[in-house]
Amino acid sequence: MDMNSAITRLLGRKVRIRPEIDTRSRFYARWKQHVIDIEREGYNKFYIRVTGPDGSYSYDGWWKRENYTEMEQAVAEAIKGACILSNPAVD
């Protein structure tokens, strides 16, 4: 399953993101006027930064899960946590 299909499944809404960096340890993309920047530390801990159109952080912090976590899950968390999908100004 590709990144966009996995994120679409996790969010329940179609998502098309073209990341500039997409590795097991790093994800970086510009999407809907936001910058999503994620770094993995270990197998289940991620540092997520989402910068909004005005330059402020709408998500800035650690996200940790109990078990091994795929990068797609961290990207979905970033989108949900930053409320990008619920913001009509960026649709």
C-alpha angles and dihedrals in degrees: 000000000000125000096259094048091050093048091046089053092048095047099036090229131092112263129186112188124167105199122207089206122026116164134133090266104032139038125182127171143148111228133164092351091308132107113224113198119176131175123189121220112189122331101308110020126089135179107216126194122177116182118199128218091269093054096254123125115253090179125020120158153063122305116193131182132195096239138028109306129201121229089243089065091052091050090051089049090051092052093046095041093050090047091230094148094048094051109094091193090073100043 
